[in-house]
Amino acid sequence: MNTNQPTWFGQPRGLTILFLTEMWEIFSYYGMRSLLVYYMTKQLLIGQEKASLIYGTYTAMAYFTPILGGVIADRWLGKRRAVIIGGSIMAAGHFMMAFVPSFYFALATIALGNGLFLPSLPSQINDLYRANDPRRSWAYNVYYVGINLGGFLAPLVCGTLGEFYGWHWGFGAAGVGMLMGLAVYVLGGKYLPEQARIARTAVPAAASAPRAARARDFRSTLLLLFAIGLAVTVFRGAYEQVGNTVALWADSGVDRTTPLLTIPMTWFQSLNPLLVFLMTPLLLARWRRQAAAGRAPSSMRKMATGSLMVAAAYLLLAAVAAEAGTDRASWIWLVLYFVIFTLGELHIQLARLGLFARLAPAGFGATTVAAWFLAIFSGSFAAGAVGALWTGTTHGRFFLLLTVIATLAAAMLFALDRTTQRIEARRAADTDAISATQSEYSCS
């Protein structure tokens, strides 16, 4: 770990390389996602129920493969090679989407490449900093804001190309974005952390604890991750409807006309990342003031609060859809939904980005980050199943169901608060011990 490396904007240059790489990967993913459900229902003429299940299965598999990919990166390939190989496979899959006969094979290829790419890139952030570097706690927030630029541009570029010039142009643009990300990563490799057996340097400090105590610690961490994963699974059943049933409602249930133009249906999906840019600094400033006053909420409380906000966003849609009946609702309500939804998402995403890394036992960085993707995997399947109910009920009742699901997830997250705080404190003590041991070795 080169802790004396030059900086950009007060952070290691490697952080910029990592979030620019992820920005382009997000561009490719959200560019394709902004078109996927419309492409299936309008071009391939797949029924809504089946399209929802395909959407849920694809997003689930895109987050299942990282469970194995994280282990492969940690134990064999290394994070650098895993990112390059995974990104290359994903780019090939995006270009395959431009051809109808390869539709299902293309989805499988993207999911396979994602397995190597996704757990290996963000897990490199911790490697840029010393354990006691105060910048590390905010690095994930900087990273999260940076990559949302890709999410903002994707529907505007890929969505517009696909909606007005041909679906395959939009999918091709997503492939170009993935290649751009690979180029940034390879060319900026000199600023990235060295993968010098980081896990093994931690062994002397970790070995100082009795084996039975370490086994108990590992089991308690595993059980906590499982419990968090279960809560996230429930939450994703509601959250992941943004690219599925909410997108369908934007097309069929929303009046998108304005005095200047009819708003393209894919453009609404740019609101979420745009609002991330606008809201994140304000939310982080609020949390900083709370921390300075000794009132900082825990990670679990932030996530539970965010889930309640997402529930409120769906409650708004339920009321609007019920009021509109068979008429179209004003597009302004959909914008307000995204404002509330994004604020809730930020409470969850900013809290969770560093949470799984902080909970990781020594030597299991990418593997533990991959555990988050297991929760997204199961939650995406749940979202596909829930989305299949869209045509079988009224829109108001469907959105009310999503309200109940998000509220249940919030209750589960609140219940895990004390256990999470206890294990986070234990892991922080372990990190300090490892840093002290490494300092002793470097002086000897």
C-alpha positions as CSV (number, residue, x, y, z in Angstrom):
1,M,0.0,0.0,0.0
2,N,1.5,3.3,-1.1
3,T,0.3,5.8,1.5
4,N,2.6,8.6,0.2
5,Q,1.0,8.7,-3.3
6,P,0.1,12.0,-4.9
7,T,-3.5,13.2,-4.5
8,W,-6.3,14.7,-6.6
9,F,-8.8,16.8,-4.7
10,G,-7.3,15.7,-1.4
11,Q,-7.8,12.0,-2.1
12,P,-5.4,9.4,-3.5
13,R,-5.4,9.5,-7.3
14,G,-6.4,5.8,-7.3
15,L,-9.9,6.8,-6.0
16,T,-10.5,8.9,-9.1
17,I,-9.5,6.0,-11.3
18,L,-11.7,3.7,-9.5
19,F,-14.8,5.9,-9.6
20,L,-14.3,6.8,-13.2
21,T,-14.0,3.1,-14.1
22,E,-17.2,2.4,-12.1
23,M,-18.9,5.5,-13.7
24,W,-18.6,4.0,-17.2
25,E,-19.6,0.6,-15.9
26,I,-22.7,2.2,-14.3
27,F,-23.3,4.0,-17.6
28,S,-23.4,0.7,-19.5
29,Y,-25.5,-1.1,-16.9
30,Y,-28.1,1.7,-16.5
31,G,-28.1,2.4,-20.2
32,M,-29.1,-1.1,-20.9
33,R,-31.5,-1.3,-18.0
34,S,-33.3,1.8,-19.0
35,L,-34.3,0.0,-22.2
36,L,-34.7,-3.6,-21.1
37,V,-38.3,-3.8,-20.0
38,Y,-39.5,-1.6,-22.9
39,Y,-37.5,-3.7,-25.3
40,M,-39.0,-6.9,-24.1
41,T,-42.6,-5.6,-24.0
42,K,-42.6,-3.4,-27.2
43,Q,-40.0,-5.1,-29.5
44,L,-39.9,-8.7,-28.5
45,L,-43.6,-8.7,-27.5
46,I,-43.0,-10.6,-24.3
47,G,-45.9,-10.4,-21.9
48,Q,-45.5,-8.2,-18.9
49,E,-45.5,-11.0,-16.3
50,K,-42.8,-12.9,-18.1
51,A,-40.9,-9.7,-18.8
52,S,-40.9,-8.9,-15.1
53,L,-39.6,-12.3,-14.2
54,I,-36.9,-12.1,-16.9
55,Y,-35.9,-8.7,-15.6
56,G,-35.8,-10.0,-12.0
57,T,-33.8,-13.1,-13.0
58,Y,-31.3,-11.1,-15.0
59,T,-30.7,-8.6,-12.1
60,A,-30.5,-11.5,-9.7
61,M,-27.9,-13.4,-11.7
62,A,-25.9,-10.1,-12.2
63,Y,-25.5,-10.1,-8.4
64,F,-25.2,-13.8,-7.8
65,T,-22.1,-14.3,-9.9
66,P,-20.1,-11.8,-7.7
67,I,-20.5,-14.3,-4.8
68,L,-18.2,-16.7,-6.6
69,G,-16.3,-13.9,-8.4
70,G,-15.2,-12.3,-5.1
71,V,-13.7,-15.6,-3.9
72,I,-11.9,-16.1,-7.3
73,A,-10.5,-12.5,-7.1
74,D,-9.4,-12.9,-3.5
75,R,-7.7,-16.3,-3.9
76,W,-6.6,-16.7,-7.5
77,L,-6.9,-13.9,-10.1
78,G,-6.3,-10.9,-7.9
79,K,-8.5,-7.8,-8.1
80,R,-6.8,-6.1,-11.0
81,R,-7.1,-9.1,-13.4
82,A,-10.6,-9.8,-12.2
83,V,-11.7,-6.3,-13.1
84,I,-10.1,-6.4,-16.6
85,I,-11.4,-9.9,-17.5
86,G,-14.9,-9.2,-16.1
87,G,-15.2,-5.8,-17.8
88,S,-14.2,-7.3,-21.2
89,I,-16.8,-10.1,-20.9
90,M,-19.4,-7.5,-19.9
91,A,-18.6,-5.3,-23.0
92,A,-19.0,-8.3,-25.2
93,G,-22.4,-9.0,-23.7
94,H,-23.6,-5.4,-24.2
95,F,-22.7,-5.6,-27.9
96,M,-24.5,-9.0,-28.2
97,M,-27.7,-7.2,-27.0
98,A,-27.7,-5.4,-30.4
99,F,-28.8,-8.7,-32.0
100,V,-32.2,-10.2,-31.3
101,P,-31.2,-13.9,-31.6
102,S,-28.5,-13.5,-28.9
103,F,-30.8,-11.7,-26.4
104,Y,-30.8,-14.4,-23.6
105,F,-27.1,-15.3,-24.2
106,A,-26.2,-11.6,-24.0
107,L,-27.9,-11.2,-20.6
108,A,-26.1,-14.3,-19.3
109,T,-22.7,-13.0,-20.6
110,I,-23.2,-9.6,-18.9
111,A,-24.1,-11.3,-15.6
112,L,-21.0,-13.6,-15.9
113,G,-18.6,-10.7,-16.4
114,N,-20.2,-8.8,-13.6
115,G,-19.3,-11.6,-11.3
116,L,-15.6,-10.8,-11.6
117,F,-15.9,-7.0,-12.0
118,L,-18.4,-5.9,-9.3
119,P,-16.8,-7.2,-6.0
120,S,-13.3,-6.5,-7.1
121,L,-13.5,-2.8,-7.9
122,P,-15.0,-1.1,-4.8
123,S,-13.1,-3.5,-2.5
124,Q,-9.9,-1.7,-3.7
125,I,-10.9,1.5,-2.0
126,N,-9.8,0.4,1.4
127,D,-6.4,-0.5,0.0
128,L,-5.7,3.1,-0.8
129,Y,-5.6,4.2,2.8
130,R,-3.9,3.5,6.1
131,A,-6.3,2.0,8.7
132,N,-6.3,5.2,10.7
133,D,-6.6,7.6,7.7
134,P,-9.5,10.0,8.4
135,R,-10.2,10.3,4.7
136,R,-11.1,6.6,4.3
137,S,-14.6,7.0,6.0
138,W,-15.6,9.5,3.3
139,A,-14.0,7.8,0.4
140,Y,-17.0,5.6,-0.3
141,N,-19.2,8.7,-0.3
142,V,-17.0,10.4,-2.8
143,Y,-17.0,7.2,-4.9
144,Y,-20.8,6.9,-4.7
145,V,-21.4,10.5,-5.9
146,G,-18.8,10.1,-8.7
147,I,-20.2,7.0,-10.2
148,N,-23.8,8.4,-10.4
149,L,-22.6,10.6,-13.2
150,G,-22.8,7.5,-15.3
151,G,-26.2,6.7,-14.1
152,F,-27.4,10.2,-15.0
153,L,-26.0,10.2,-18.5
154,A,-27.1,6.6,-19.3
155,P,-30.8,7.1,-19.9
156,L,-30.2,10.4,-21.6
157,V,-27.8,8.8,-24.1
158,C,-28.7,5.1,-24.3
159,G,-32.4,5.7,-23.6
160,T,-32.7,8.4,-26.3
161,L,-30.8,6.4,-28.9
162,G,-32.9,3.3,-28.2
163,E,-36.3,5.0,-27.9
164,F,-36.0,7.2,-31.0
165,Y,-33.3,5.7,-33.3
166,G,-33.5,2.0,-32.6
167,W,-33.1,-0.3,-29.6
168,H,-29.8,-1.7,-30.8
169,W,-28.2,1.7,-31.0
170,G,-28.9,2.2,-27.3
171,F,-27.5,-1.2,-26.4
172,G,-24.4,-0.6,-28.5
173,A,-23.8,2.7,-26.7
174,A,-23.8,0.8,-23.4
175,G,-21.1,-1.5,-24.8
176,V,-19.0,1.5,-25.8
177,G,-19.3,2.9,-22.2
178,M,-18.0,-0.4,-20.8
179,L,-14.9,-0.2,-23.1
180,M,-14.3,3.4,-21.9
181,G,-14.3,2.2,-18.3
182,L,-11.8,-0.5,-19.1
183,A,-9.5,2.0,-20.8
184,V,-9.6,4.3,-17.8
185,Y,-8.8,1.4,-15.5
186,V,-5.8,0.1,-17.5
187,L,-4.3,3.5,-18.3
188,G,-4.7,4.6,-14.6
189,G,-3.2,1.3,-13.2
190,K,-0.1,3.0,-11.8
191,Y,-2.3,4.9,-9.3
192,L,-4.1,1.9,-8.0
193,P,-3.1,0.0,-4.9
194,E,-0.6,-2.8,-5.2
195,Q,-2.1,-6.3,-4.6
196,A,0.7,-7.5,-2.4
197,R,-0.9,-10.3,-0.5
198,I,-2.7,-7.9,1.8
199,A,-4.6,-10.7,3.5
200,R,-1.4,-12.4,4.6
201,T,0.2,-9.4,6.2
202,A,-2.8,-9.4,8.6
203,V,-2.2,-13.0,9.7
204,P,0.2,-12.3,12.6
205,A,-2.2,-10.0,14.3
206,A,-5.2,-12.1,13.7
207,A,-3.4,-15.2,14.9
208,S,-2.8,-13.6,18.3
209,A,-6.4,-14.3,19.2
210,P,-7.4,-17.8,20.4
211,R,-8.7,-20.0,17.6
212,A,-12.1,-20.5,19.4
213,A,-12.6,-16.8,19.8
214,R,-11.9,-16.2,16.2
215,A,-14.3,-18.9,15.2
216,R,-17.0,-17.4,17.4
217,D,-16.3,-14.0,15.9
218,F,-16.5,-15.3,12.4
219,R,-19.8,-17.1,13.1
220,S,-21.4,-14.1,14.7
221,T,-20.3,-11.9,11.7
222,L,-21.7,-14.5,9.3
223,L,-25.1,-14.6,11.1
224,L,-25.3,-10.8,11.1
225,L,-24.5,-10.6,7.4
226,F,-27.2,-13.2,6.8
227,A,-29.8,-11.2,8.9
228,I,-28.9,-8.0,7.1
229,G,-29.1,-9.9,3.8
230,L,-32.6,-11.1,4.7
231,A,-33.8,-7.5,5.4
232,V,-32.2,-6.3,2.2
233,T,-33.9,-9.1,0.3
234,V,-37.3,-7.8,1.5
235,F,-36.3,-4.2,0.7
236,R,-35.2,-5.0,-2.8
237,G,-38.6,-6.5,-3.6
238,A,-39.9,-2.9,-3.5
239,Y,-36.7,-0.9,-4.4
240,E,-35.9,-2.7,-7.7
241,Q,-39.3,-1.8,-9.2
242,V,-37.8,1.5,-10.4
243,G,-36.5,-0.1,-13.6
244,N,-39.5,-2.4,-13.9
245,T,-43.1,-1.5,-13.0
246,V,-42.4,2.1,-12.2
247,A,-40.9,2.4,-15.7
248,L,-44.0,0.8,-17.1
249,W,-46.2,3.2,-15.2
250,A,-44.1,6.1,-16.6
251,D,-45.1,5.0,-20.1
252,S,-48.8,4.0,-19.5
253,G,-50.0,5.9,-16.4
254,V,-48.2,9.3,-16.6
255,D,-49.1,12.3,-18.7
256,R,-45.6,13.3,-19.9
257,T,-46.6,16.3,-22.0
258,T,-45.2,19.8,-21.3
259,P,-45.4,23.1,-23.1
260,L,-42.0,22.4,-24.7
261,L,-42.0,18.6,-25.4
262,T,-43.3,15.2,-24.5
263,I,-40.8,13.9,-22.0
264,P,-39.3,10.6,-23.2
265,M,-40.2,7.7,-20.9
266,T,-36.6,6.7,-20.4
267,W,-35.5,10.2,-19.1
268,F,-37.2,9.8,-15.8
269,Q,-34.6,7.2,-14.9
270,S,-32.0,10.0,-15.0
271,L,-33.7,11.8,-12.1
272,N,-32.4,9.4,-9.5
273,P,-28.7,9.9,-10.1
274,L,-29.2,13.6,-10.7
275,L,-30.8,13.9,-7.3
276,V,-28.0,11.9,-5.8
277,F,-25.6,14.7,-6.9
278,L,-27.8,17.4,-5.4
279,M,-28.8,15.7,-2.2
280,T,-25.6,13.9,-1.1
281,P,-23.6,17.0,0.0
282,L,-26.6,18.2,2.0
283,L,-27.1,14.8,3.7
284,L,-23.4,14.3,4.4
285,A,-23.3,17.9,5.9
286,R,-26.2,17.0,8.1
287,W,-24.5,13.8,9.3
288,R,-21.3,15.7,10.0
289,R,-23.1,18.2,12.2
290,Q,-24.8,15.3,14.0
291,A,-21.4,13.6,14.5
292,A,-19.9,16.8,15.8
293,A,-22.7,17.1,18.3
294,G,-22.4,13.4,19.3
295,R,-25.7,12.5,17.8
296,A,-24.6,10.6,14.7
297,P,-27.1,7.8,13.8
298,S,-25.7,4.3,13.4
299,S,-25.4,2.6,10.0
300,M,-28.5,0.4,10.7
301,R,-30.6,3.4,11.8
302,K,-29.7,5.3,8.6
303,M,-30.6,2.3,6.5
304,A,-33.9,1.7,8.3
305,T,-34.8,5.4,8.0
306,G,-34.1,5.2,4.3
307,S,-36.3,2.2,3.9
308,L,-39.2,4.1,5.6
309,M,-38.6,7.0,3.1
310,V,-38.8,4.6,0.2
311,A,-42.1,3.3,1.7
312,A,-43.4,6.9,1.8
313,A,-42.4,7.4,-1.9
314,Y,-44.5,4.3,-2.9
315,L,-47.4,5.5,-0.7
316,L,-47.4,8.7,-2.7
317,L,-47.7,6.7,-5.9
318,A,-50.4,4.6,-4.4
319,A,-52.5,7.7,-3.6
320,V,-51.8,9.3,-7.0
321,A,-52.6,6.2,-9.0
322,A,-55.8,5.6,-7.0
323,E,-56.9,9.2,-7.5
324,A,-56.1,9.1,-11.3
325,G,-58.0,5.9,-11.9
326,T,-58.0,5.2,-15.6
327,D,-56.7,8.7,-16.4
328,R,-53.0,9.6,-16.6
329,A,-51.4,11.3,-13.6
330,S,-49.3,14.4,-14.0
331,W,-45.6,13.8,-14.5
332,I,-44.9,16.2,-11.6
333,W,-46.0,13.4,-9.2
334,L,-43.4,11.0,-10.6
335,V,-40.7,13.7,-10.1
336,L,-41.8,14.1,-6.5
337,Y,-41.7,10.3,-6.1
338,F,-38.1,10.3,-7.3
339,V,-37.2,13.0,-4.8
340,I,-38.5,11.1,-1.8
341,F,-37.2,7.7,-3.2
342,T,-33.7,9.1,-3.8
343,L,-33.4,10.6,-0.3
344,G,-34.3,7.2,1.1
345,E,-31.9,5.4,-1.2
346,L,-29.1,7.7,-0.1
347,H,-29.7,6.9,3.6
348,I,-29.2,3.2,2.6
349,Q,-26.5,3.3,0.1
350,L,-24.2,5.8,1.8
351,A,-24.5,3.8,5.0
352,R,-24.0,0.4,3.5
353,L,-21.1,1.2,1.1
354,G,-18.5,1.0,3.9
355,L,-20.5,-1.2,6.3
356,F,-19.7,-4.6,4.7
357,A,-16.1,-3.6,4.3
358,R,-15.9,-2.6,8.0
359,L,-17.5,-5.9,9.0
360,A,-15.1,-8.0,6.9
361,P,-12.8,-10.3,8.8
362,A,-9.1,-9.9,7.8
363,G,-8.4,-11.3,4.4
364,F,-12.0,-11.5,3.2
365,G,-12.5,-8.1,1.7
366,A,-13.9,-8.9,-1.7
367,T,-15.6,-12.0,-0.4
368,T,-17.5,-10.0,2.3
369,V,-18.4,-7.3,-0.2
370,A,-19.8,-10.1,-2.4
371,A,-22.1,-11.1,0.5
372,W,-24.0,-7.8,-0.1
373,F,-24.5,-9.0,-3.7
374,L,-26.1,-12.3,-2.4
375,A,-28.8,-10.1,-0.7
376,I,-29.3,-8.2,-4.0
377,F,-29.5,-11.6,-5.8
378,S,-32.3,-12.9,-3.6
379,G,-34.0,-9.5,-3.5
380,S,-34.0,-9.2,-7.3
381,F,-35.7,-12.5,-7.6
382,A,-38.3,-11.2,-5.1
383,A,-38.7,-8.0,-7.2
384,G,-39.3,-10.0,-10.3
385,A,-42.0,-12.1,-8.6
386,V,-43.6,-9.0,-7.1
387,G,-43.5,-7.2,-10.4
388,A,-45.4,-10.0,-12.1
389,L,-48.4,-8.9,-10.0
390,W,-48.5,-5.6,-11.9
391,T,-51.2,-6.5,-14.4
392,G,-53.3,-8.5,-12.0
393,T,-54.3,-5.6,-9.7
394,T,-54.8,-1.9,-9.9
395,H,-51.8,0.4,-9.9
396,G,-52.9,2.0,-6.6
397,R,-53.0,-1.4,-4.8
398,F,-49.7,-2.5,-6.3
399,F,-47.9,0.6,-5.0
400,L,-49.6,0.1,-1.7
401,L,-48.1,-3.4,-1.6
402,L,-44.6,-2.0,-2.2
403,T,-45.2,0.4,0.7
404,V,-45.9,-2.5,3.0
405,I,-42.8,-4.4,1.8
406,A,-40.4,-1.4,2.4
407,T,-41.9,-0.7,5.8
408,L,-41.3,-4.4,6.8
409,A,-37.7,-4.1,5.7
410,A,-37.3,-0.9,7.9
411,A,-38.5,-2.8,11.0
412,M,-36.0,-5.6,10.3
413,L,-33.1,-3.2,10.0
414,F,-34.0,-1.3,13.2
415,A,-34.0,-4.7,15.0
416,L,-30.4,-5.4,13.9
417,D,-29.0,-2.0,15.1
418,R,-27.4,-3.1,18.4
419,T,-25.7,-6.2,17.1
420,T,-24.3,-4.4,14.1
421,Q,-22.8,-1.6,16.4
422,R,-21.2,-4.3,18.6
423,I,-19.5,-6.2,15.7
424,E,-18.4,-2.9,14.0
425,A,-16.6,-1.9,17.2
426,R,-14.9,-5.3,17.5
427,R,-13.7,-5.1,13.9
428,A,-12.4,-1.6,14.4
429,A,-10.3,-2.9,17.3
430,D,-9.0,-5.8,15.1
431,T,-8.0,-3.3,12.4
432,D,-6.1,-1.2,15.0
433,A,-4.3,-4.3,16.2
434,I,-3.3,-5.3,12.6
435,S,-2.0,-1.8,11.9
436,A,0.1,-1.9,15.1
437,T,1.6,-5.3,14.2
438,Q,2.4,-4.1,10.6
439,S,4.2,-1.1,12.1
440,E,6.2,-3.3,14.4
441,Y,7.3,-5.5,11.4
442,S,8.2,-2.4,9.3
443,C,10.5,-1.1,12.1
444,S,12.2,-4.5,12.7
